Amino acid sequence: MSEINQLEATPVATEEMRIAVVAARFNSFIVDHLEQGCTAGLISHGVAAENISVLKVPGAFEMPLTAKRLAETGQYDAIIAIGAVIRGGTPHFDYVCNECASGLTRASLDTGVPVIFGVLTVDSIEQAIERAGCKAGNKGADAALTAIEMVNLLRKIA
């Protein structure tokens, strides 16, 4: 019986790894905590601080274009989108979440650069707070680890 070839990457960065973080200003009371968790996670796992760029955009809807432009520059190994969309009383939530997610996916597939979805899509402020550093950890830090792991995995495939 032959062995299955399994590729798996670790979330340990090389110093030259370059990461861009696209952070929404909307709901900044949540996003700021996600951004801090993300950048701290990148640094603690080996990304040099000078190789992290943080770009602020108005909201989640503006993330896909920014992520795609960043990826097209060839200067970044991964892009991390950080934001928080909190459900309100209108369908606006659904449109923003759907277009943000599909746009970020397209940016990644079109460029071959990992674009990590670190955007909270939650029903309440309480859920957002839980995911920005309280009960459910910090989803910004989780996104940082995902970015590093994806860069390492794609390098193994190449």
Long-range contacts (C-beta under 8 A, 24 or more apart in sequence): 7-153, 7-156, 7-157, 8-153, 9-149, 9-150, 9-151, 9-152, 9-153, 9-155, 9-156, 10-149, 10-152, 11-45, 11-145, 11-146, 11-148, 11-149, 11-152, 12-45, 12-46, 12-148, 12-152, 13-42, 13-45, 13-46, 13-47, 13-148, 13-151, 13-152, 14-46, 15-46, 15-47, 15-48, 15-51, 16-48, 16-51, 17-46, 17-47, 17-48, 17-51, 17-77, 17-78, 17-148, 17-151, 18-51, 18-52, 18-53, 18-75, 18-76, 18-77, 19-47, 19-51, 19-52, 19-53, 19-76, 19-77, 19-78, 19-79, 19-80, 19-144, 19-147, 19-148, 20-52, 20-53, 20-54, 20-55, 20-67, 20-70, 20-75, 20-76, 20-78, 20-79, 20-80, 21-52, 21-53, 21-54, 21-55, 21-79, 21-80, 21-82, 22-55, 22-57, 22-63, 22-66, 22-67, 22-70, 22-79, 22-80, 22-81, 22-82, 23-54, 23-55, 23-56, 23-57, 23-82, 23-83, 24-56, 24-57, 24-58, 24-59, 24-60, 24-62, 24-63, 24-82, 24-83, 24-84, 24-119, 25-56, 25-57, 25-58, 25-59, 26-58, 26-59, 26-60, 26-83, 26-84, 27-83, 27-84, 27-85, 27-86, 27-128, 30-84, 30-86, 30-120, 30-125, 30-128, 30-129, 30-132, 31-82, 31-83, 31-84, 31-132, 33-132, 33-133, 33-138, 33-140, 34-82, 34-83, 34-84, 34-118, 34-120, 34-132, 34-138, 34-139, 34-140, 34-143, 35-82, 35-140, 36-140, 37-132, 37-133, 37-138, 37-139, 37-140, 37-141, 37-144, 38-80, 38-82, 38-118, 38-138, 38-140, 38-141, 38-143, 38-144, 39-144, 40-141, 40-144, 41-138, 41-140, 41-141, 41-142, 41-143, 41-144, 41-145, 42-144, 42-147, 42-148, 45-144, 45-145, 45-148, 46-148, 47-148, 59-83, 59-96, 60-84, 60-85, 60-96, 60-97, 60-100, 60-119, 61-96, 61-99, 61-100, 63-100, 63-103, 63-104, 63-119, 64-99, 64-100, 64-102, 64-103, 64-104, 64-106, 64-107, 65-103, 67-103, 67-104, 67-107, 67-108, 67-115, 68-103, 68-106, 68-107, 68-110, 68-111, 71-107, 71-108, 71-110, 71-111, 71-112, 71-113, 71-115, 72-111, 76-113, 77-113, 77-114, 77-151, 78-113, 78-114, 78-115, 78-116, 78-147, 78-148, 78-150, 78-151, 79-107, 79-108, 79-113, 79-114, 79-115, 79-116, 79-147, 80-115, 80-116, 80-118, 80-143, 80-144, 80-147, 81-115, 81-116, 81-117, 81-118, 81-119, 81-143, 82-118, 82-119, 82-140, 82-143, 83-118, 83-119, 83-120, 84-119, 84-120, 84-122, 84-128, 84-132, 85-119, 85-120, 85-121, 85-122, 86-120, 86-122, 86-123, 86-124, 86-125, 86-128, 87-122, 87-123, 87-124, 93-121, 97-121, 112-154, 114-147, 114-150, 114-151, 114-154, 116-143, 116-146, 116-147, 116-150, 117-143, 118-142, 118-143, 118-146
